[in-house]
Amino acid sequence: MLKNKTIVLGVSGSIAAYKTANLARMLKKLGANVHVLMTKNAANFINPITFETLTQNRCLIDTFDRNFQYSVEHVAIAKQADVVMIAPASANVIGKIAHGIADDMLTTTVMACPCKKIISPAMNHNMFHNPIVQANLKYLESFGYEIVKPDTGMLANGDMGDGRMPAEALLLEYILKEVAFEKDLAGKKVVVTAGATREAIDPVRFITNHSTGKMGIALAKAAMYRGADVTLVKGHTEAEPPEFVKVVETESAEDMFNAVTELAPDSDIIIKAAAVADYTPVKTADEKIKKTDGASSIELKRTKDILAYLGEHKRAGQILCGFSMETENLLENSSKKLTRKNADMICANSLRREGAGFGTDTNIVTVITADGAEELPKLSKFDTANAILDRILQLKG
């Protein structure tokens, strides 16, 4: 995912520096070229050899060290960098960068970097909330620096508060959001539905289906990486929503219908990947299910058809993509759905094919448009999501 990308990690003096070693490993695993710059104080918390072993690049500390490949090392690395992340960022380093002070390898390189720069503060709670530190962070934001909000919990000295550097997985997401994909969806508002709706029968039971929401969540994540402003309308899912997307929680088909139709007028692309329950219980005036011969007899009615409504109210230039889960006559049934629902694309898959359908980490999708059908190979759901987005962009094309 990060092949041919150069990531510069700045490490300042904080006990949280140990987390950055794992972040460097994660970046290398994704194919990135990782360079680590350390302050002298950082070397008191973690040995530079750790980073050199993980990255296979020299860890730089001294601006005037003559044992390097380039004549002006900080400029050479700055030119290569696709993104810079300073994690952990101490109050000292934050203050220096905010005021243009470049007196070591880390701050000098940051000053020379034209790329995006991300700051992850890590310090004592009281230091973090010092008005000077807060003012410096706001000042950096005004120049386009992105600030990662610290976690709250027990700090190194035993105090409770915010100031902890977040988990490596979140820091990685900040980097991936910035450089993993071309921003070909920048400026687009994308709505994705995911998961299963639940129709309450009584306080204990409900009607639902086997959808885990993995496909919809993969679509939301891929669209976010590609620069879109993404809103995820989710029912019950077995996967966590991605970072950096707006999440609207829903329970019933009615909830999801209301949420999506409210968002639809301002959306450029709507992808209905949720598995919505077709029926909901009819309840009596006193909100109790009707009884027959002493046993529960549930009277059902159809839920609102979200895709059909969106197709009827689709505005010019808006792209509508639906999903179709079939057990037989895949192409015939899904092609009819494309026309009947006035969609631009239907992504069809079959429950009968291994590696497709609910609960799997892979999918086999046939993309159906007015121009015909294209079966995608068996892919991870994330790769399937990107393939679908590629074809949506071709439609807009």
ABEGO torsion letter per residue (X at the ends): XABGBBBBBBBBBBAAAAAAAAAAAAAAAAGBBBBBBBBAAAAAABBAAAAAAAAGBBBBABAABABBABABAAAAAAAABABBBBOBBBAAAAAAAAAGBBABAAAAAAAABABBBBBBBBBBAAAAABAAAAAAAAAAAAAGBBBBBBBBEBBAAGBBEBGBBBBAAAAAAAAAAAAABBBAABGBBBBBBBEBBBBBABAABBBBBABAGAAAAAAAAAAAAAGBBBBBBBBBBABBBBBGBBBBBBABAAAAAAAAAAAAAABABBBBABBBBABBBBBBAAGBBBBBGGBBBBBBBBBBBAAAAAAAABBBGBBBBBBBBBABGAAAAAAAAAAAAGBABBBBBBAABBGBEBGBABBBBBBBBAAEBBBBBBBBAAAAAAAAAAAAAAAAX
